[in-house]
Amino acid sequence: MFKVTEAALVSIRDYLDKNKVEDPIRVVLENGCAGANLVLTLDGQRDGDRIFREGDITFLVEPSVLELTGEIRVDFVKPSSGGCGCGGGGFKVVSEKQLTGGGCGSSCATGSCGC
């Protein structure tokens, strides 16, 4: 239901240690111009949260988000050179189910940037 790659765990642990942060990581479903996306944010635990522990890192997901996404996978991708910027590095949070919503017609989700 929830998977985190070793690369993501190392990057998250590095960030948390450097910034002396102990807060859990929340997976949030955001709806924007490029459509629906899963993102990571620091947050406290709320009633009803599903809790996933990977090593000493705690991840939180609202049950309603899990219903829409199915299995969530968190990865960290190193930056690649070239392109329009859509292939940059960073955290990649994906779901087994296709997310819908948003879309203004001029984003990487629509292919208009050449990706």
QUIJOMO-V448223 format. One record per pair of residues at least 24 apart in sequence whose C-alpha atoms are under 6 Angstrom apart, sorted by the first residue. I is the first residue (numbers start at 1). GAP is how many residues later the second one is. If there is no record, write none. Layout:
i=I gap=GAP
i=I gap=GAP
This chain:
i=1 gap=70
i=2 gap=69
i=2 gap=70
i=2 gap=71
i=3 gap=70
i=4 gap=69
i=4 gap=70
i=5 gap=70
i=7 gap=69
i=8 gap=67
i=8 gap=68
i=24 gap=34
i=24 gap=35
i=25 gap=34
i=26 gap=33
i=26 gap=34
i=26 gap=35
i=27 gap=34
i=31 gap=71
i=32 gap=70
i=33 gap=69
i=33 gap=70
i=33 gap=71
i=34 gap=69
i=34 gap=73
i=34 gap=75
i=35 gap=66
i=35 gap=67
i=35 gap=68
i=36 gap=63
i=36 gap=64
i=36 gap=65
i=38 gap=55
i=69 gap=26
i=69 gap=28
i=70 gap=26
i=70 gap=27
i=71 gap=24
i=71 gap=25
